[in-house]
Amino acid sequence: MHLDLSAEAVTLTQQLVDIESVSGDEAAIADAIEKAVGGLDHLTVQRFGNTLVARTELGRDERVVIAGHIDTVPLNDNLPARLTDTDLHGLGTCDMKGGVAIALRAAATLPSPNRDVTYVFYECEEVEAERNGLFKLSQSHPELLEADFAILMEPSDAVVEAGCQGTMRVDVLTRGERAHSARSWKGVNAIHGAAEVLTRLNDYEPRRPVIDGLEFHEGLNAVFISGGVAGNVLPDECRISVNYRFAPDRSEEEALAHMREVFDGYEIEVSDSAPAAMPGLSVPAAAAFVEAVGGTVNPKFGWTDVARFSVLGVPAVNFGPGDPHLAHKQEEFVPLAHLRSVEAQLHTWLGAGS
Amino acid sequence: MHLDLSAEAVTLTQQLVDIESVSGDEAAIADAIEKAVGGLDHLTVQRFGNTLVARTELGRDERVVIAGHIDTVPLNDNLPARLTDTDLHGLGTCDMKGGVAIALRAAATLPSPNRDVTYVFYECEEVEAERNGLFKLSQSHPELLEADFAILMEPSDAVVEAGCQGTMRVDVLTRGERAHSARSWKGVNAIHGAAEVLTRLNDYEPRRPVIDGLEFHEGLNAVFISGGVAGNVLPDECRISVNYRFAPDRSEEEALAHMREVFDGYEIEVSDSAPAAMPGLSVPAAAAFVEAVGGTVNPKFGWTDVARFSVLGVPAVNFGPGDPHLAHKQEEFVPLAHLRSVEAQLHTWLGAGS
């Protein structure tokens, strides 16, 4: 499969979409990208599995990372891509081959950007963290991700979304004592004991802290509940799985301490945790970027791979074409206007034509 | 396998226990019982599957049913029977071959009881209702169960337990609206909505009505709870399965109406229902029985097959050797003293030696 990096972003997005690349099956698209960027003299290209790193080595004062994942969620009768007057439809158009196309175009057409750029095209973002190409790279070659600033080209409605909220899942357990339900006064019902936990969730007032001028919005929600032994037995355990989305002014440790406080008196078990990312808009590279794209910045509520950059000490933002609410939906599409505006703003920031 | 109905109840119980008869596999024990009672001239014996009905036809003013199931729960390394100075141990000793042995002994050794007796030895009590031999008989030959009074020889600590509470299971549903948990304010959490349902359960005050001089004790308990879509999604449904144990002054219809009242405002689905049984101690045959066994009567909290007699208009009680709490336990046993006292009381009531 041949990718034409000189074609406009809409065409290139369509070419990328038509190469199936469900997570775990990215060899074909990685081959195509490797072939397309490998022929460019101004880039140093390295491949790790199906993850590609292409760097300019111009000795600029600043280095920035521009990254995007090349995998998609499973097919849902939504290939090949379908172009209308205003939008490109199909699996991966929104999440996130539109962003990948724009990054590839920048890599090919900007041989001498005003900042050194590390382009990262990575595998397995849609599956478990251990397989995530960006995570693996951060473990095996963290030096390749060193930078002053990073842009993750995930769909963000063509507006900068800065930082991201952290996410933690804890199981809150209530205990009881089994008894035959015909003689229920001999036992203690653990499901009834969950009333207090759910009441605390109902009464909880999520914080909305303002950080770097952005208002975040926390959330604390039960996402699973289970309990029960048999239809005639008082249950001795009930498990409430709670998802805490926390603003970037809290570390994972602080988030956990807060959970212990909210569920004081109950046993809790952490089943999942990922840190938040500070917006980091005060560093010069970020400020220049925000100015170049017109100054509008929104907070990012969902967790994204920007947090992986944050862990490495690199401020990062989401900035890409497409409505994030369409990600993973059968009817996903990307507006052509987004592809064009995001590309133009990125080129401006990287000094195209200057 | 030969059963010696002239042996004392302990020996006969041991013989019955040593014939394995897990539900669905009662042919051998039914054959042995059929052979043993089939040779008795004073009884008319009929067989339906592995259920046996043996009747005296003496033209007495009253007819009573004496019934027991011949199946057991699965083996649990607790056969053959083991006799100590005070107890007989092993699968089915308590639930309920001790009671079956006493009934068989009465059938064999009381050729001319003061009341006509219908002995019923039935299959598949420990499994689903559709396979229950007593249920099947009540459907196919209800005339064979016509009587003034019935005794079910289930373990009751050798004391009369009268009536039984009904049982109903309803699923209470709470509804919400899905949303990504990173933007929880866009949805409605159905698990959080269950707080109110659980609070009603916690606040519920079960009735303890006195019926025929017996204090019953109702119960309302969540036995299962479930809800959840994914770790990052606000759930749109939560299901709380509630078991209502109701006293025999309520019909199933009244019990359901009460559930609708308790869970007013919520959708409910009935998943299971079985009626209660009135103690029925005021009918002459029952009063005479209670007097013969010494006057002590307790209410029955758990559901048993006495309710099947109640449906047929026959007052019924539980009266048998063994502690009902040992039923289905590996270590079940029956005290020899129970076997002897229950047998003596039954014989007295049926006019032995008078």
Interface residues (C-beta under 8 A of the other chain):
Chain A: Q165 T167 R169 H180 S181 A182 R183 S184 W185 N189 I191 H192 A194 A195 L198 T199 L201 N202 P206 H217 G219 L220 N221 A222 V223 F224 I225 S226 G227 G228 V229 A230 G231 N232 V233 L234 P235 C238 I240 S241 N243 R245 D272 F301 G302 W303
Chain B: Q165 T167 R169 H180 S181 A182 R183 S184 W185 N189 I191 H192 A194 A195 L198 T199 L201 N202 P206 H217 G219 L220 N221 A222 V223 F224 I225 S226 G227 G228 V229 A230 G231 N232 V233 L234 P235 C238 I240 S241 N243 R245 D272 F301 G302 W303
